[in-house]
Amino acid sequence: MPRAIRWLLLSLGGLFFLALVGVVAVIWISDLHEGTYYGPYTNVLPAGTRVLLADDYALAGGGSIAKASSGIVKKDPAWDEDSCDPDRVITVALSSGQSVSVPRRILHR
């Protein structure tokens, strides 16, 4: 194999390797900053999960729900495990039989 072709192949191989390392580095660095700010509010609450209210909550109709009221999740609109909006509305069936929609931030498993 002529020397020029050998150097061309080595150069192309080196450039391919550097490009591959660059792509891997960019992916790795972007994953380092992939954390969520609302740690305890992440994750989907599947239907049937038992939850407690962490704070008193005033309903739009004028009623209120006391802290530590328990209920079962009926619907969580989150689309994936990283849904971290603390104000996303989750429908809960309380032990009193009332069905209410409350923000995720006041619910605990």
C-alpha positions as CSV (number, residue, x, y, z in Angstrom):
1,M,0.0,0.0,0.0
2,P,1.5,3.4,-1.0
3,R,2.5,5.7,1.8
4,A,0.1,8.5,0.8
5,I,-2.9,6.1,1.0
6,R,-1.8,4.7,4.3
7,W,-1.6,8.3,5.8
8,L,-5.0,9.2,4.3
9,L,-6.6,6.1,5.9
10,L,-4.9,6.8,9.2
11,S,-6.0,10.5,9.1
12,L,-9.6,9.6,8.2
13,G,-9.7,7.0,11.0
14,G,-8.3,9.6,13.5
15,L,-10.9,12.1,12.4
16,F,-13.7,9.6,12.8
17,F,-12.4,8.6,16.3
18,L,-12.2,12.3,17.4
19,A,-15.7,12.9,16.1
20,L,-17.0,9.9,18.0
21,V,-15.3,11.0,21.2
22,G,-16.8,14.5,20.7
23,V,-20.3,13.1,20.3
24,V,-19.9,10.9,23.4
25,A,-18.5,13.8,25.4
26,V,-21.4,16.1,24.4
27,I,-24.0,13.4,25.3
28,W,-22.3,12.7,28.7
29,I,-22.0,16.4,29.6
30,S,-25.7,17.1,28.7
31,D,-26.8,14.1,30.9
32,L,-24.9,15.6,33.9
33,H,-27.3,18.6,33.8
34,E,-30.4,16.4,33.4
35,G,-31.5,16.7,37.0
36,T,-34.9,18.0,38.0
37,Y,-35.5,20.9,40.4
38,Y,-38.6,19.5,42.0
39,G,-37.1,16.3,43.2
40,P,-39.9,15.0,45.5
41,Y,-42.6,15.9,42.9
42,T,-41.2,13.8,40.1
43,N,-42.5,10.5,39.0
44,V,-46.0,9.5,37.9
45,L,-48.5,8.6,40.6
46,P,-50.3,5.6,39.1
47,A,-54.0,5.2,39.6
48,G,-54.7,3.2,42.8
49,T,-51.8,4.7,44.7
50,R,-52.7,5.7,48.3
51,V,-51.7,9.3,49.1
52,L,-51.9,11.8,52.0
53,L,-52.4,15.6,51.7
54,A,-49.3,17.3,53.2
55,D,-51.2,20.7,53.7
56,D,-54.6,22.0,54.1
57,Y,-56.1,22.8,50.7
58,A,-58.9,25.2,49.9
59,L,-61.2,24.1,47.1
60,A,-62.4,26.4,44.4
61,G,-66.1,25.9,45.5
62,G,-65.4,27.3,49.0
63,G,-64.8,24.0,50.8
64,S,-61.5,22.8,52.2
65,I,-59.6,19.6,52.8
66,A,-57.7,19.0,56.0
67,K,-54.0,18.1,56.2
68,A,-53.3,14.4,56.4
69,S,-56.6,13.4,54.6
70,S,-56.0,10.2,52.8
71,G,-57.2,9.2,49.3
72,I,-56.5,7.1,46.3
73,V,-55.2,8.5,43.0
74,K,-57.7,8.3,40.2
75,K,-55.8,10.2,37.4
76,D,-52.4,11.7,37.0
77,P,-51.9,13.5,33.7
78,A,-48.1,13.1,33.7
79,W,-46.8,11.6,30.5
80,D,-43.5,10.2,31.8
81,E,-41.4,9.5,34.9
82,D,-39.7,13.0,34.7
83,S,-42.9,15.0,34.9
84,C,-41.9,17.4,37.7
85,D,-44.4,20.2,37.6
86,P,-45.4,20.6,41.3
87,D,-48.7,22.3,40.2
88,R,-49.9,19.6,37.9
89,V,-53.4,18.6,38.9
90,I,-54.0,15.1,40.1
91,T,-57.5,13.7,40.7
92,V,-57.8,11.9,44.1
93,A,-60.8,10.0,45.6
94,L,-60.7,10.9,49.3
95,S,-61.7,8.4,51.9
96,S,-64.8,10.5,52.5
97,G,-65.9,9.5,49.0
98,Q,-65.3,13.0,47.5
99,S,-63.3,13.2,44.3
100,V,-61.1,16.3,44.1
101,S,-58.3,17.6,41.9
102,V,-55.3,18.9,43.9
103,P,-51.8,20.0,42.9
104,R,-49.0,17.4,43.1
105,R,-47.0,19.4,45.5
106,I,-49.3,18.7,48.4
107,L,-49.5,15.0,48.0
108,H,-47.3,12.4,49.6
109,R,-47.3,8.6,49.1
